Amino acid sequence: METKNKTPFGGITISEEAIASAAIDAATSCYGVIGIANQPPKSRLRELFNVDPEPGVVVKKISGSWHVSLYLNVMYGLKLTEIITSVQDQVKYSLEKTFDIKFKAINIYIVGVEER
């Protein structure tokens, strides 16, 4: 799904892939984030048939409002609540500033904790 904005100079179409890419850049720039993880498989069947895991970022437009979900690997030894709050604030600010769209929810899922 795409979003379309009108400006005095013409129309702008923003894809979910562009939003996802910007969200990844903003999240990985935060201290404590090692990287984007794949989503955990929803069923064992996906694993048995070697279906590729889903990417670690999901962008959806639900009832006219935008939602972003990020699946992250973070550093061991840091407070998870601090990392999550920092990532949510940074991603929301970056996306709203870049695309001039309001985002209702930035959901963060910690998939792994690694020592660095």
Biopython code that builds the backbone (N, CA, C, O; Angstrom):
import numpy as np
from Bio.PDB.StructureBuilder import StructureBuilder

atoms = [
    (1, "MET", "N", (0.843, -1.169, 0.000)),
    (1, "MET", "CA", (0.000, 0.000, 0.000)),
    (1, "MET", "C", (0.892, 1.236, 0.000)),
    (1, "MET", "O", (1.971, 1.243, 0.593)),
    (2, "GLU", "N", (0.436, 2.241, -0.652)),
    (2, "GLU", "CA", (1.184, 3.491, -0.738)),
    (2, "GLU", "C", (0.331, 4.610, -0.168)),
    (2, "GLU", "O", (-0.883, 4.472, -0.020)),
    (3, "THR", "N", (0.970, 5.697, 0.144)),
    (3, "THR", "CA", (0.237, 6.880, 0.560)),
    (3, "THR", "C", (0.521, 7.980, -0.450)),
    (3, "THR", "O", (1.627, 8.095, -0.979)),
    (4, "LYS", "N", (-0.486, 8.772, -0.701)),
    (4, "LYS", "CA", (-0.340, 9.844, -1.681)),
    (4, "LYS", "C", (-0.599, 11.176, -0.998)),
    (4, "LYS", "O", (-1.600, 11.350, -0.303)),
    (5, "ASN", "N", (0.307, 12.100, -1.202)),
    (5, "ASN", "CA", (0.179, 13.451, -0.666)),
    (5, "ASN", "C", (0.157, 14.431, -1.821)),
    (5, "ASN", "O", (0.806, 14.218, -2.845)),
    (6, "LYS", "N", (-0.580, 15.488, -1.653)),
    (6, "LYS", "CA", (-0.623, 16.539, -2.667)),
    (6, "LYS", "C", (0.128, 17.761, -2.153)),
    (6, "LYS", "O", (0.012, 18.136, -0.987)),
    (7, "THR", "N", (0.897, 18.371, -3.042)),
    (7, "THR", "CA", (1.589, 19.616, -2.743)),
    (7, "THR", "C", (1.234, 20.610, -3.840)),
    (7, "THR", "O", (0.652, 20.222, -4.853)),
    (8, "PRO", "N", (1.567, 21.870, -3.661)),
    (8, "PRO", "CA", (1.304, 22.844, -4.721)),
    (8, "PRO", "C", (2.052, 22.520, -6.022)),
    (8, "PRO", "O", (1.684, 23.001, -7.093)),
    (9, "PHE", "N", (3.096, 21.705, -5.915)),
    (9, "PHE", "CA", (3.907, 21.386, -7.085)),
    (9, "PHE", "C", (3.519, 20.069, -7.738)),
    (9, "PHE", "O", (4.045, 19.737, -8.801)),
    (10, "GLY", "N", (2.612, 19.308, -7.129)),
    (10, "GLY", "CA", (2.198, 18.026, -7.685)),
    (10, "GLY", "C", (1.974, 16.998, -6.597)),
    (10, "GLY", "O", (1.961, 17.321, -5.409)),
    (11, "GLY", "N", (1.798, 15.757, -7.015)),
    (11, "GLY", "CA", (1.536, 14.677, -6.074)),
    (11, "GLY", "C", (2.802, 13.935, -5.688)),
    (11, "GLY", "O", (3.769, 13.883, -6.447)),
    (12, "ILE", "N", (2.777, 13.365, -4.496)),
    (12, "ILE", "CA", (3.893, 12.563, -3.993)),
    (12, "ILE", "C", (3.326, 11.218, -3.549)),
    (12, "ILE", "O", (2.353, 11.163, -2.796)),
    (13, "THR", "N", (3.935, 10.149, -4.015)),
    (13, "THR", "CA", (3.542, 8.805, -3.609)),
    (13, "THR", "C", (4.666, 8.203, -2.779)),
    (13, "THR", "O", (5.817, 8.160, -3.215)),
    (14, "ILE", "N", (4.327, 7.738, -1.576)),
    (14, "ILE", "CA", (5.320, 7.158, -0.669)),
    (14, "ILE", "C", (4.981, 5.686, -0.478)),
    (14, "ILE", "O", (3.868, 5.350, -0.073)),
    (15, "SER", "N", (5.936, 4.808, -0.768)),
    (15, "SER", "CA", (5.700, 3.367, -0.643)),
    (15, "SER", "C", (6.004, 2.884, 0.774)),
    (15, "SER", "O", (6.714, 3.539, 1.536)),
    (16, "GLU", "N", (5.447, 1.722, 1.102)),
    (16, "GLU", "CA", (5.740, 1.108, 2.400)),
    (16, "GLU", "C", (7.214, 0.746, 2.507)),
    (16, "GLU", "O", (7.794, 0.793, 3.592)),
    (17, "GLU", "N", (7.821, 0.382, 1.372)),
    (17, "GLU", "CA", (9.241, 0.027, 1.371)),
    (17, "GLU", "C", (10.109, 1.225, 1.756)),
    (17, "GLU", "O", (11.107, 1.072, 2.459)),
    (18, "ALA", "N", (9.729, 2.407, 1.295)),
    (18, "ALA", "CA", (10.484, 3.614, 1.646)),
    (18, "ALA", "C", (10.365, 3.902, 3.142)),
    (18, "ALA", "O", (11.348, 4.265, 3.789)),
    (19, "ILE", "N", (9.170, 3.740, 3.683)),
    (19, "ILE", "CA", (8.959, 3.955, 5.115)),
    (19, "ILE", "C", (9.746, 2.922, 5.915)),
    (19, "ILE", "O", (10.367, 3.254, 6.924)),
    (20, "ALA", "N", (9.717, 1.663, 5.462)),
    (20, "ALA", "CA", (10.449, 0.594, 6.154)),
    (20, "ALA", "C", (11.947, 0.864, 6.147)),
    (20, "ALA", "O", (12.616, 0.678, 7.164)),
    (21, "SER", "N", (12.474, 1.297, 5.020)),
    (21, "SER", "CA", (13.907, 1.585, 4.914)),
    (21, "SER", "C", (14.318, 2.720, 5.850)),
    (21, "SER", "O", (15.353, 2.641, 6.511)),
    (22, "ALA", "N", (13.511, 3.767, 5.901)),
    (22, "ALA", "CA", (13.808, 4.890, 6.793)),
    (22, "ALA", "C", (13.699, 4.469, 8.258)),
    (22, "ALA", "O", (14.473, 4.932, 9.097)),
    (23, "ALA", "N", (12.744, 3.596, 8.567)),
    (23, "ALA", "CA", (12.588, 3.108, 9.945)),
    (23, "ALA", "C", (13.800, 2.282, 10.366)),
    (23, "ALA", "O", (14.265, 2.396, 11.500)),
    (24, "ILE", "N", (14.312, 1.453, 9.461)),
    (24, "ILE", "CA", (15.503, 0.649, 9.756)),
    (24, "ILE", "C", (16.700, 1.553, 10.011)),
    (24, "ILE", "O", (17.446, 1.343, 10.968)),
    (25, "ASP", "N", (16.888, 2.553, 9.164)),
    (25, "ASP", "CA", (18.009, 3.483, 9.348)),
    (25, "ASP", "C", (17.929, 4.189, 10.698)),
    (25, "ASP", "O", (18.932, 4.311, 11.400)),
    (26, "ALA", "N", (16.734, 4.652, 11.058)),
    (26, "ALA", "CA", (16.566, 5.362, 12.328)),
    (26, "ALA", "C", (16.798, 4.426, 13.516)),
    (26, "ALA", "O", (17.438, 4.813, 14.494)),
    (27, "ALA", "N", (16.285, 3.207, 13.435)),
    (27, "ALA", "CA", (16.418, 2.264, 14.555)),
    (27, "ALA", "C", (17.860, 1.831, 14.763)),
    (27, "ALA", "O", (18.331, 1.769, 15.898)),
    (28, "THR", "N", (18.563, 1.531, 13.683)),
    (28, "THR", "CA", (19.936, 1.038, 13.822)),
    (28, "THR", "C", (20.913, 2.136, 14.223)),
    (28, "THR", "O", (22.050, 1.846, 14.595)),
    (29, "SER", "N", (20.485, 3.386, 14.152)),
    (29, "SER", "CA", (21.354, 4.475, 14.599)),
    (29, "SER", "C", (21.287, 4.667, 16.119)),
    (29, "SER", "O", (22.075, 5.429, 16.680)),
    (30, "CYS", "N", (20.362, 3.990, 16.780)),
    (30, "CYS", "CA", (20.200, 4.125, 18.230)),
    (30, "CYS", "C", (21.213, 3.259, 18.973)),
    (30, "CYS", "O", (21.526, 2.143, 18.558)),
    (31, "TYR", "N", (21.716, 3.797, 20.079)),
    (31, "TYR", "CA", (22.667, 3.057, 20.908)),
    (31, "TYR", "C", (21.985, 1.831, 21.500)),
    (31, "TYR", "O", (20.866, 1.914, 22.006)),
    (32, "GLY", "N", (22.661, 0.704, 21.432)),
    (32, "GLY", "CA", (22.142, -0.526, 22.003)),
    (32, "GLY", "C", (21.502, -1.450, 20.991)),
    (32, "GLY", "O", (21.267, -2.622, 21.286)),
    (33, "VAL", "N", (21.215, -0.943, 19.797)),
    (33, "VAL", "CA", (20.613, -1.778, 18.757)),
    (33, "VAL", "C", (21.731, -2.374, 17.914)),
    (33, "VAL", "O", (22.529, -1.649, 17.320)),
    (34, "ILE", "N", (21.779, -3.699, 17.867)),
    (34, "ILE", "CA", (22.794, -4.378, 17.064)),
    (34, "ILE", "C", (22.341, -4.476, 15.619)),
    (34, "ILE", "O", (23.141, -4.294, 14.701)),
    (35, "GLY", "N", (21.071, -4.760, 15.415)),
    (35, "GLY", "CA", (20.571, -4.867, 14.052)),
    (35, "GLY", "C", (19.120, -5.293, 14.008)),
    (35, "GLY", "O", (18.477, -5.519, 15.033)),
    (36, "ILE", "N", (18.630, -5.395, 12.790)),
    (36, "ILE", "CA", (17.259, -5.818, 12.548)),
    (36, "ILE", "C", (17.240, -7.342, 12.483)),
    (36, "ILE", "O", (18.088, -7.953, 11.833)),
    (37, "ALA", "N", (16.280, -7.944, 13.150)),
    (37, "ALA", "CA", (16.141, -9.407, 13.153)),
    (37, "ALA", "C", (14.974, -9.795, 12.257)),
    (37, "ALA", "O", (14.110, -8.971, 11.959)),
    (38, "ASN", "N", (14.952, -11.037, 11.835)),
    (38, "ASN", "CA", (13.783, -11.547, 11.131)),
    (38, "ASN", "C", (12.693, -11.823, 12.148)),
    (38, "ASN", "O", (12.970, -12.091, 13.317)),
    (39, "GLN", "N", (11.448, -11.755, 11.692)),
    (39, "GLN", "CA", (10.340, -12.068, 12.579)),
    (39, "GLN", "C", (10.401, -13.539, 12.947)),
    (39, "GLN", "O", (10.771, -14.372, 12.119)),
    (40, "PRO", "N", (10.040, -13.867, 14.182)),
    (40, "PRO", "CA", (9.988, -15.282, 14.540)),
    (40, "PRO", "C", (8.933, -15.984, 13.688)),
    (40, "PRO", "O", (7.885, -15.402, 13.407)),
    (41, "PRO", "N", (9.189, -17.223, 13.272)),
    (41, "PRO", "CA", (8.204, -17.923, 12.447)),
    (41, "PRO", "C", (6.894, -18.110, 13.197)),
    (41, "PRO", "O", (6.882, -18.379, 14.398)),
    (42, "LYS", "N", (5.795, -17.964, 12.473)),
    (42, "LYS", "CA", (4.486, -18.095, 13.098)),
    (42, "LYS", "C", (4.098, -19.559, 13.282)),
    (42, "LYS", "O", (3.218, -19.880, 14.081)),
    (43, "SER", "N", (4.747, -20.425, 12.552)),
    (43, "SER", "CA", (4.439, -21.846, 12.705)),
    (43, "SER", "C", (5.660, -22.682, 12.360)),
    (43, "SER", "O", (6.576, -22.219, 11.679)),
    (44, "ARG", "N", (5.661, -23.891, 12.829)),
    (44, "ARG", "CA", (6.755, -24.816, 12.531)),
    (44, "ARG", "C", (6.737, -25.213, 11.056)),
    (44, "ARG", "O", (7.770, -25.614, 10.520)),
    (45, "LEU", "N", (5.589, -25.110, 10.391)),
    (45, "LEU", "CA", (5.513, -25.464, 8.974)),
    (45, "LEU", "C", (6.432, -24.590, 8.133)),
    (45, "LEU", "O", (7.055, -25.067, 7.185)),
    (46, "ARG", "N", (6.515, -23.319, 8.478)),
    (46, "ARG", "CA", (7.404, -22.415, 7.736)),
    (46, "ARG", "C", (8.845, -22.899, 7.838)),
    (46, "ARG", "O", (9.593, -22.856, 6.862)),
    (47, "GLU", "N", (9.229, -23.360, 9.031)),
    (47, "GLU", "CA", (10.594, -23.856, 9.220)),
    (47, "GLU", "C", (10.811, -25.171, 8.474)),
    (47, "GLU", "O", (11.855, -25.375, 7.854)),
    (48, "LEU", "N", (9.823, -26.055, 8.536)),
    (48, "LEU", "CA", (9.955, -27.365, 7.892)),
    (48, "LEU", "C", (10.113, -27.257, 6.374)),
    (48, "LEU", "O", (10.861, -28.020, 5.763)),
    (49, "PHE", "N", (9.411, -26.312, 5.784)),
    (49, "PHE", "CA", (9.465, -26.160, 4.331)),
    (49, "PHE", "C", (10.470, -25.104, 3.887)),
    (49, "PHE", "O", (10.471, -24.691, 2.728)),
    (50, "ASN", "N", (11.321, -24.671, 4.804)),
    (50, "ASN", "CA", (12.380, -23.697, 4.516)),
    (50, "ASN", "C", (11.859, -22.427, 3.845)),
    (50, "ASN", "O", (12.479, -21.898, 2.922)),
    (51, "VAL", "N", (10.725, -21.954, 4.319)),
    (51, "VAL", "CA", (10.194, -20.697, 3.811)),
    (51, "VAL", "C", (11.028, -19.577, 4.409)),
    (51, "VAL", "O", (11.325, -19.583, 5.604)),
    (52, "ASP", "N", (11.403, -18.621, 3.580)),
    (52, "ASP", "CA", (12.219, -17.510, 4.064)),
    (52, "ASP", "C", (11.508, -16.796, 5.200)),
    (52, "ASP", "O", (10.296, -16.588, 5.144)),
    (53, "PRO", "N", (12.251, -16.422, 6.227)),
    (53, "PRO", "CA", (11.628, -15.671, 7.314)),
    (53, "PRO", "C", (11.193, -14.296, 6.824)),
    (53, "PRO", "O", (11.766, -13.736, 5.889)),
    (54, "GLU", "N", (10.176, -13.775, 7.475)),
    (54, "GLU", "CA", (9.687, -12.456, 7.089)),
    (54, "GLU", "C", (10.676, -11.399, 7.561)),
    (54, "GLU", "O", (11.368, -11.594, 8.560)),
    (55, "PRO", "N", (10.743, -10.283, 6.848)),
    (55, "PRO", "CA", (11.691, -9.230, 7.231)),
    (55, "PRO", "C", (11.358, -8.656, 8.602)),
    (55, "PRO", "O", (10.248, -8.815, 9.109)),
    (56, "GLY", "N", (12.336, -7.991, 9.183)),
    (56, "GLY", "CA", (12.205, -7.494, 10.539)),
    (56, "GLY", "C", (11.507, -6.164, 10.685)),
    (56, "GLY", "O", (11.585, -5.543, 11.745)),
    (57, "VAL", "N", (10.830, -5.712, 9.655)),
    (57, "VAL", "CA", (10.058, -4.478, 9.762)),
    (57, "VAL", "C", (8.749, -4.654, 8.998)),
    (57, "VAL", "O", (8.728, -5.154, 7.873)),
    (58, "VAL", "N", (7.659, -4.231, 9.636)),
    (58, "VAL", "CA", (6.337, -4.325, 9.026)),
    (58, "VAL", "C", (5.706, -2.941, 9.082)),
    (58, "VAL", "O", (5.644, -2.316, 10.141)),
    (59, "VAL", "N", (5.242, -2.472, 7.936)),
    (59, "VAL", "CA", (4.572, -1.173, 7.847)),
    (59, "VAL", "C", (3.149, -1.429, 7.367)),
    (59, "VAL", "O", (2.943, -2.051, 6.325)),
    (60, "LYS", "N", (2.168, -0.948, 8.129)),
    (60, "LYS", "CA", (0.764, -1.151, 7.763)),
    (60, "LYS", "C", (-0.019, 0.132, 7.967)),
    (60, "LYS", "O", (0.271, 0.934, 8.855)),
    (61, "LYS", "N", (-1.020, 0.299, 7.114)),
    (61, "LYS", "CA", (-1.969, 1.392, 7.299)),
    (61, "LYS", "C", (-3.274, 0.760, 7.754)),
    (61, "LYS", "O", (-3.925, 0.039, 6.998)),
    (62, "ILE", "N", (-3.650, 1.038, 8.996)),
    (62, "ILE", "CA", (-4.837, 0.439, 9.592)),
    (62, "ILE", "C", (-5.821, 1.551, 9.931)),
    (62, "ILE", "O", (-5.512, 2.448, 10.716)),
    (63, "SER", "N", (-6.990, 1.486, 9.341)),
    (63, "SER", "CA", (-8.050, 2.478, 9.587)),
    (63, "SER", "C", (-7.546, 3.904, 9.406)),
    (63, "SER", "O", (-7.886, 4.792, 10.188)),
    (64, "GLY", "N", (-6.746, 4.117, 8.390)),
    (64, "GLY", "CA", (-6.276, 5.460, 8.080)),
    (64, "GLY", "C", (-5.076, 5.933, 8.876)),
    (64, "GLY", "O", (-4.608, 7.053, 8.670)),
    (65, "SER", "N", (-4.563, 5.106, 9.783)),
    (65, "SER", "CA", (-3.381, 5.509, 10.546)),
    (65, "SER", "C", (-2.254, 4.508, 10.316)),
    (65, "SER", "O", (-2.492, 3.320, 10.101)),
    (66, "TRP", "N", (-1.030, 5.008, 10.366)),
    (66, "TRP", "CA", (0.149, 4.204, 10.065)),
    (66, "TRP", "C", (0.709, 3.554, 11.322)),
    (66, "TRP", "O", (0.774, 4.173, 12.384)),
    (67, "HIS", "N", (1.116, 2.280, 11.182)),
    (67, "HIS", "CA", (1.720, 1.494, 12.258)),
    (67, "HIS", "C", (3.008, 0.873, 11.729)),
    (67, "HIS", "O", (3.035, 0.334, 10.623)),
    (68, "VAL", "N", (4.068, 0.951, 12.521)),
    (68, "VAL", "CA", (5.353, 0.348, 12.153)),
    (68, "VAL", "C", (5.751, -0.615, 13.268)),
    (68, "VAL", "O", (5.710, -0.261, 14.446)),
    (69, "SER", "N", (6.134, -1.833, 12.890)),
    (69, "SER", "CA", (6.631, -2.825, 13.847)),
    (69, "SER", "C", (8.053, -3.192, 13.464)),
    (69, "SER", "O", (8.326, -3.526, 12.311)),
    (70, "LEU", "N", (8.960, -3.131, 14.435)),
    (70, "LEU", "CA", (10.368, -3.454, 14.209)),
    (70, "LEU", "C", (10.780, -4.605, 15.115)),
    (70, "LEU", "O", (10.448, -4.627, 16.301)),
    (71, "TYR", "N", (11.505, -5.560, 14.546)),
    (71, "TYR", "CA", (12.032, -6.707, 15.284)),
    (71, "TYR", "C", (13.537, -6.520, 15.378)),
    (71, "TYR", "O", (14.227, -6.482, 14.359)),
    (72, "LEU", "N", (14.053, -6.402, 16.614)),
    (72, "LEU", "CA", (15.440, -5.993, 16.809)),
    (72, "LEU", "C", (16.255, -6.990, 17.621)),
    (72, "LEU", "O", (15.725, -7.736, 18.445)),
    (73, "ASN", "N", (17.556, -6.978, 17.365)),
    (73, "ASN", "CA", (18.550, -7.605, 18.235)),
    (73, "ASN", "C", (19.240, -6.471, 18.979)),
    (73, "ASN", "O", (19.631, -5.473, 18.374)),
    (74, "VAL", "N", (19.390, -6.625, 20.287)),
    (74, "VAL", "CA", (19.975, -5.554, 21.094)),
    (74, "VAL", "C", (21.174, -6.068, 21.878)),
    (74, "VAL", "O", (21.412, -7.273, 21.965)),
    (75, "MET", "N", (21.934, -5.118, 22.453)),
    (75, "MET", "CA", (23.138, -5.447, 23.218)),
    (75, "MET", "C", (22.784, -5.932, 24.621)),
    (75, "MET", "O", (21.846, -5.444, 25.253)),
    (76, "TYR", "N", (23.557, -6.899, 25.083)),
    (76, "TYR", "CA", (23.419, -7.419, 26.437)),
    (76, "TYR", "C", (23.964, -6.393, 27.428)),
    (76, "TYR", "O", (24.945, -5.707, 27.143)),
    (77, "GLY", "N", (23.331, -6.293, 28.580)),
    (77, "GLY", "CA", (23.835, -5.447, 29.649)),
    (77, "GLY", "C", (23.203, -4.070, 29.704)),
    (77, "GLY", "O", (23.550, -3.269, 30.573)),
    (78, "LEU", "N", (22.297, -3.780, 28.808)),
    (78, "LEU", "CA", (21.616, -2.485, 28.810)),
    (78, "LEU", "C", (20.151, -2.688, 29.188)),
    (78, "LEU", "O", (19.589, -3.764, 28.982)),
    (79, "LYS", "N", (19.540, -1.640, 29.742)),
    (79, "LYS", "CA", (18.132, -1.727, 30.114)),
    (79, "LYS", "C", (17.279, -1.760, 28.850)),
    (79, "LYS", "O", (17.355, -0.861, 28.013)),
    (80, "LEU", "N", (16.474, -2.799, 28.725)),
    (80, "LEU", "CA", (15.634, -2.946, 27.541)),
    (80, "LEU", "C", (14.635, -1.802, 27.405)),
    (80, "LEU", "O", (14.363, -1.340, 26.297)),
    (81, "THR", "N", (14.089, -1.346, 28.531)),
    (81, "THR", "CA", (13.116, -0.257, 28.454)),
    (81, "THR", "C", (13.746, 1.019, 27.909)),
    (81, "THR", "O", (13.100, 1.772, 27.180)),
    (82, "GLU", "N", (15.004, 1.260, 28.262)),
    (82, "GLU", "CA", (15.710, 2.445, 27.750)),
    (82, "GLU", "C", (15.916, 2.342, 26.240)),
    (82, "GLU", "O", (15.705, 3.307, 25.506)),
    (83, "ILE", "N", (16.329, 1.162, 25.789)),
    (83, "ILE", "CA", (16.555, 0.960, 24.354)),
    (83, "ILE", "C", (15.247, 1.117, 23.591)),
    (83, "ILE", "O", (15.200, 1.809, 22.574)),
    (84, "ILE", "N", (14.189, 0.481, 24.074)),
    (84, "ILE", "CA", (12.900, 0.522, 23.387)),
    (84, "ILE", "C", (12.368, 1.946, 23.302)),
    (84, "ILE", "O", (11.917, 2.377, 22.241)),
    (85, "THR", "N", (12.419, 2.676, 24.405)),
    (85, "THR", "CA", (11.943, 4.063, 24.410)),
    (85, "THR", "C", (12.748, 4.923, 23.452)),
    (85, "THR", "O", (12.186, 5.733, 22.714)),
    (86, "SER", "N", (14.054, 4.750, 23.462)),
    (86, "SER", "CA", (14.928, 5.512, 22.574)),
    (86, "SER", "C", (14.616, 5.219, 21.107)),
    (86, "SER", "O", (14.532, 6.135, 20.289)),
    (87, "VAL", "N", (14.445, 3.944, 20.784)),
    (87, "VAL", "CA", (14.155, 3.561, 19.397)),
    (87, "VAL", "C", (12.794, 4.097, 18.969)),
    (87, "VAL", "O", (12.657, 4.633, 17.870)),
    (88, "GLN", "N", (11.789, 3.956, 19.824)),
    (88, "GLN", "CA", (10.460, 4.459, 19.474)),
    (88, "GLN", "C", (10.494, 5.959, 19.199)),
    (88, "GLN", "O", (9.949, 6.423, 18.197)),
    (89, "ASP", "N", (11.130, 6.712, 20.083)),
    (89, "ASP", "CA", (11.207, 8.163, 19.908)),
    (89, "ASP", "C", (11.957, 8.537, 18.634)),
    (89, "ASP", "O", (11.507, 9.392, 17.871)),
    (90, "GLN", "N", (13.100, 7.895, 18.406)),
    (90, "GLN", "CA", (13.930, 8.211, 17.242)),
    (90, "GLN", "C", (13.222, 7.857, 15.934)),
    (90, "GLN", "O", (13.234, 8.644, 14.988)),
    (91, "VAL", "N", (12.612, 6.682, 15.881)),
    (91, "VAL", "CA", (11.937, 6.244, 14.654)),
    (91, "VAL", "C", (10.737, 7.138, 14.363)),
    (91, "VAL", "O", (10.549, 7.578, 13.229)),
    (92, "LYS", "N", (9.930, 7.407, 15.376)),
    (92, "LYS", "CA", (8.747, 8.258, 15.177)),
    (92, "LYS", "C", (9.155, 9.651, 14.702)),
    (92, "LYS", "O", (8.582, 10.170, 13.745)),
    (93, "TYR", "N", (10.132, 10.256, 15.358)),
    (93, "TYR", "CA", (10.597, 11.587, 14.971)),
    (93, "TYR", "C", (11.129, 11.583, 13.540)),
    (93, "TYR", "O", (10.781, 12.451, 12.740)),
    (94, "SER", "N", (11.965, 10.613, 13.228)),
    (94, "SER", "CA", (12.592, 10.548, 11.913)),
    (94, "SER", "C", (11.556, 10.353, 10.803)),
    (94, "SER", "O", (11.611, 11.026, 9.774)),
    (95, "LEU", "N", (10.619, 9.435, 11.014)),
    (95, "LEU", "CA", (9.609, 9.173, 9.986)),
    (95, "LEU", "C", (8.674, 10.360, 9.790)),
    (95, "LEU", "O", (8.364, 10.730, 8.658)),
    (96, "GLU", "N", (8.227, 10.956, 10.890)),
    (96, "GLU", "CA", (7.316, 12.091, 10.768)),
    (96, "GLU", "C", (8.000, 13.294, 10.138)),
    (96, "GLU", "O", (7.373, 14.039, 9.385)),
    (97, "LYS", "N", (9.273, 13.491, 10.437)),
    (97, "LYS", "CA", (10.030, 14.600, 9.854)),
    (97, "LYS", "C", (10.299, 14.352, 8.365)),
    (97, "LYS", "O", (10.205, 15.272, 7.553)),
    (98, "THR", "N", (10.633, 13.112, 8.014)),
    (98, "THR", "CA", (10.982, 12.782, 6.635)),
    (98, "THR", "C", (9.769, 12.780, 5.714)),
    (98, "THR", "O", (9.817, 13.351, 4.624)),
    (99, "PHE", "N", (8.684, 12.145, 6.142)),
    (99, "PHE", "CA", (7.545, 11.927, 5.247)),
    (99, "PHE", "C", (6.364, 12.851, 5.504)),
    (99, "PHE", "O", (5.413, 12.853, 4.722)),
    (100, "ASP", "N", (6.396, 13.630, 6.570)),
    (100, "ASP", "CA", (5.300, 14.529, 6.925)),
    (100, "ASP", "C", (3.977, 13.761, 7.055)),
    (100, "ASP", "O", (2.931, 14.199, 6.576)),
    (101, "ILE", "N", (4.061, 12.603, 7.717)),
    (101, "ILE", "CA", (2.907, 11.749, 7.982)),
    (101, "ILE", "C", (2.900, 11.464, 9.483)),
    (101, "ILE", "O", (3.960, 11.301, 10.086)),
    (102, "LYS", "N", (1.729, 11.404, 10.082)),
    (102, "LYS", "CA", (1.619, 11.038, 11.498)),
    (102, "LYS", "C", (1.578, 9.515, 11.620)),
    (102, "LYS", "O", (0.860, 8.841, 10.881)),
    (103, "PHE", "N", (2.352, 8.988, 12.556)),
    (103, "PHE", "CA", (2.383, 7.556, 12.822)),
    (103, "PHE", "C", (1.738, 7.301, 14.169)),
    (103, "PHE", "O", (2.130, 7.888, 15.177)),
    (104, "LYS", "N", (0.740, 6.416, 14.182)),
    (104, "LYS", "CA", (0.007, 6.152, 15.416)),
    (104, "LYS", "C", (0.795, 5.262, 16.361)),
    (104, "LYS", "O", (0.783, 5.481, 17.573)),
    (105, "ALA", "N", (1.487, 4.250, 15.818)),
    (105, "ALA", "CA", (2.186, 3.299, 16.689)),
    (105, "ALA", "C", (3.525, 2.895, 16.099)),
    (105, "ALA", "O", (3.640, 2.616, 14.906)),
    (106, "ILE", "N", (4.536, 2.870, 16.958)),
    (106, "ILE", "CA", (5.848, 2.314, 16.631)),
    (106, "ILE", "C", (6.049, 1.165, 17.618)),
    (106, "ILE", "O", (6.366, 1.391, 18.786)),
    (107, "ASN", "N", (5.864, -0.064, 17.142)),
    (107, "ASN", "CA", (5.962, -1.250, 17.998)),
    (107, "ASN", "C", (7.357, -1.841, 17.889)),
    (107, "ASN", "O", (7.872, -2.042, 16.789)),
    (108, "ILE", "N", (7.964, -2.117, 19.034)),
    (108, "ILE", "CA", (9.313, -2.682, 19.075)),
    (108, "ILE", "C", (9.237, -4.068, 19.708)),
    (108, "ILE", "O", (8.679, -4.242, 20.791)),
    (109, "TYR", "N", (9.809, -5.049, 19.014)),
    (109, "TYR", "CA", (9.881, -6.416, 19.520)),
    (109, "TYR", "C", (11.348, -6.800, 19.628)),
    (109, "TYR", "O", (12.082, -6.739, 18.642)),
    (110, "ILE", "N", (11.777, -7.193, 20.820)),
    (110, "ILE", "CA", (13.155, -7.640, 21.020)),
    (110, "ILE", "C", (13.196, -9.142, 20.742)),
    (110, "ILE", "O", (12.580, -9.934, 21.454)),
    (111, "VAL", "N", (13.928, -9.519, 19.700)),
    (111, "VAL", "CA", (14.017, -10.918, 19.289)),
    (111, "VAL", "C", (15.235, -11.587, 19.911)),
    (111, "VAL", "O", (15.190, -12.762, 20.273)),
    (112, "GLY", "N", (16.329, -10.827, 20.035)),
    (112, "GLY", "CA", (17.543, -11.411, 20.576)),
    (112, "GLY", "C", (18.359, -10.403, 21.357)),
    (112, "GLY", "O", (18.305, -9.200, 21.104)),
    (113, "VAL", "N", (19.116, -10.922, 22.313)),
    (113, "VAL", "CA", (20.035, -10.103, 23.105)),
    (113, "VAL", "C", (21.415, -10.724, 22.928)),
    (113, "VAL", "O", (21.613, -11.906, 23.208)),
    (114, "GLU", "N", (22.369, -9.916, 22.458)),
    (114, "GLU", "CA", (23.704, -10.428, 22.157)),
    (114, "GLU", "C", (24.760, -9.646, 22.921)),
    (114, "GLU", "O", (24.597, -8.460, 23.206)),
    (115, "GLU", "N", (25.845, -10.336, 23.244)),
    (115, "GLU", "CA", (26.977, -9.690, 23.896)),
    (115, "GLU", "C", (27.897, -9.122, 22.832)),
    (115, "GLU", "O", (28.175, -9.776, 21.827)),
    (116, "ARG", "N", (28.365, -7.913, 23.053)),
    (116, "ARG", "CA", (29.282, -7.280, 22.090)),
    (116, "ARG", "C", (30.484, -6.763, 22.808)),
    (116, "ARG", "O", (31.380, -6.195, 22.183)),
]
sb = StructureBuilder()
sb.init_structure("model")
sb.init_model(0)
sb.init_chain("A")
sb.init_seg("    ")
for serial, (resi, resn, name, xyz) in enumerate(atoms, 1):
    if name == "N":
        sb.init_residue(resn, " ", resi, " ")
    sb.init_atom(name, np.array(xyz, "f"), 0.0, 1.0, " ", f" {name:<3s}", serial, name[0])
structure = sb.get_structure()
